[in-house]
Each structure stands twice: as C-alpha cells, then as structure tokens.
Amino acid sequence: MKRLLAPSALILSALLLTACSGGQAPRTAEFVPPAPAETDFGTLRVRYNALPSLSLSQAVAKQYGVQRDAGTALVLVALREVKGAEEIDADGEVSVTAHDLSGTRQAIELRKVEAGGYTDLIGTARVSPRNSYRFEVAVTAGGRTETVTFQRNF
C-alpha cells in the first residue's frame, strides 16, 4: 500500500506544480522601472527618480548625455510650480547625495537639461548590482529648504 501512495503523491505534486504555472515555460525576469515619485511643498512640486542607465534607450541616453553602463544610475530631479491643474518650471537650488548599504556617501553633481518643454536636473551615481541606495534631495526655493529621501535597489 505504501508503494502505491509514493508514486501517487509524486504524480499529484507534479500536477499541482503544473497548475501553478499554467503550463507556461519559465521566462527571464524583466526590468520594471520604479514609479517616479513626487512630493509637494505648498505650490512647489519636487519630482525625483533614480534608474539604471541601461534602462534608457540609446536616443534618451544621447539626449541626456549619459553613458549607458551597468554601474551607472541616472538621477533626475524636476522642480515645478503648481498653478491650478498646470505645472511650470520652478527655480531653486538642488543637491543630491546617495548612500549605499555600507554607508558610503557620494555627492551627485546635477546639471540642467531641456526635455519636453521643461528644464530638469540630472546627474549620475555609481551603483553596484544587488545594492540598495538611499537618496537625499535637498531643495532650497522661496526662502526655505526642504529635504526628500527615497530608496532604489539596483
């Protein structure tokens, strides 16, 4: 009797595992970019993101003047003044620092780029695979300074 149960259990397990995958072959993982983030400070909207430079198309990398490289992340910050349902470019001073899991700190040098009728600030950070980075964005505008932090895994 025990001999009959062992093959039956094996067959049942195989059928259950097949049902979980829907009969589909395994697929390689695809990069899913993190959703861009934003924070409002009164009427000032700060948009920020960091993503692997390899996720940029050749055309976008060329437009931004960024090398596509496994060890490079693009850091993007945009300042907008919210007026009703519209946003317009806002002036301000921005600084960004990145900290990895070991506590190593790097200052991100930002420069202005024109994109889609807006002026954004971009920079690059050195990143390593399977590491997590905490970004601190300090914005000075309208006589006050606000700080935003966000995290990305590479």
C-alpha positions in Angstrom: 0.0 0.0 0.0 2.8 2.4 0.9 4.4 1.7 -2.5 1.3 2.8 -4.3 1.0 6.1 -2.3 4.5 7.2 -3.1 4.1 7.3 -6.9 0.5 8.8 -6.5 1.9 11.6 -4.3 4.6 12.3 -6.8 2.2 12.5 -9.7 -0.2 14.7 -7.6 2.6 17.0 -6.7 3.7 17.3 -10.4 0.1 18.1 -11.4 -0.2 20.8 -8.7 3.1 22.4 -9.8 2.0 22.4 -13.4 -1.3 24.1 -12.4 0.6 26.9 -10.7 2.5 27.9 -13.8 -0.5 27.5 -16.1 1.6 25.3 -18.3 3.8 28.2 -19.4 7.6 27.9 -19.8 9.7 29.8 -17.4 10.7 33.3 -18.5 13.6 35.5 -17.7 13.0 38.4 -15.4 12.4 41.8 -17.0 13.4 45.1 -15.5 10.4 47.0 -14.2 11.3 50.7 -13.6 10.2 52.1 -10.3 7.3 54.6 -10.4 8.6 58.1 -10.4 8.0 59.9 -7.1 6.9 63.4 -6.2 6.4 65.5 -3.1 4.6 68.8 -2.8 5.8 71.6 -0.5 3.0 74.1 -0.8 2.8 75.0 -4.5 6.3 73.6 -5.2 6.3 70.1 -6.6 9.5 68.1 -6.5 9.7 65.1 -8.8 12.6 62.7 -8.3 13.8 59.3 -9.6 16.9 57.2 -10.0 17.1 54.3 -12.5 19.8 52.2 -14.2 21.3 54.0 -17.2 21.0 50.7 -19.1 17.2 51.1 -18.9 17.4 54.2 -21.1 17.0 53.9 -24.8 20.0 54.9 -26.9 18.2 58.1 -28.0 17.3 59.2 -24.5 20.8 58.5 -23.2 22.2 60.6 -26.1 19.8 63.4 -25.4 20.8 63.5 -21.8 24.5 62.9 -22.5 24.6 59.9 -20.2 26.6 56.7 -20.8 24.6 53.5 -20.7 26.6 51.4 -18.2 25.7 48.7 -15.7 27.5 50.6 -12.9 25.7 53.9 -13.6 22.3 55.2 -12.4 20.6 58.3 -13.8 19.3 60.6 -11.1 16.6 63.0 -12.1 15.1 65.9 -10.2 12.4 68.3 -11.5 11.1 71.4 -9.8 7.6 72.6 -10.8 5.3 75.3 -9.6 1.8 74.0 -9.4 -0.8 76.6 -10.7 -4.2 75.0 -10.7 -4.1 72.0 -13.0 -0.9 73.2 -14.7 2.8 72.9 -13.8 5.5 75.3 -14.9 9.3 75.2 -14.3 10.3 76.5 -10.8 13.6 77.9 -9.7 15.6 76.5 -6.9 18.9 75.1 -5.7 19.1 71.3 -5.5 21.7 69.0 -4.1 21.6 65.2 -4.0 23.6 62.7 -2.1 23.4 58.9 -2.3 24.3 56.4 0.5 24.7 52.6 -0.2 24.2 49.8 2.4 27.7 50.1 3.6 27.2 53.8 4.4 29.4 55.0 1.5 28.3 58.5 0.6 28.5 60.1 -2.8 27.5 63.6 -3.8 25.6 63.7 -7.2 26.6 66.6 -9.4 23.5 67.9 -11.2 23.2 69.7 -14.5 20.2 71.2 -16.4 18.7 69.5 -19.4 15.8 70.5 -21.6 13.2 67.8 -22.0 9.6 68.1 -23.3 9.4 71.8 -22.8 10.7 71.7 -19.2 14.1 72.1 -17.6 15.1 69.1 -15.4 18.2 68.4 -13.3 20.1 65.2 -14.0 23.2 63.6 -12.6 24.7 60.1 -12.4 25.6 57.9 -9.5 27.9 54.9 -9.4 26.0 51.8 -8.4 26.7 48.2 -7.9 24.5 45.2 -8.6 22.2 43.9 -5.8 22.8 47.0 -3.7 20.3 49.4 -2.3 20.8 53.2 -2.3 19.1 55.9 -0.2 19.0 59.3 -2.0 18.6 62.6 -0.2 17.4 65.5 -2.2 17.7 69.0 -0.6 15.7 71.7 -2.3 16.1 75.4 -1.5 13.3 77.6 -3.1 11.2 80.5 -2.0 13.5 81.2 1.1 13.1 77.7 2.6 14.9 74.4 2.4 13.1 71.0 2.2 14.5 67.5 2.1 13.1 64.4 0.4 14.6 60.9 0.8 13.9 57.9 -1.4 15.4 54.5 -1.9 16.2 52.4 -5.0 17.5 48.9 -5.5 19.8 48.1 -8.4 
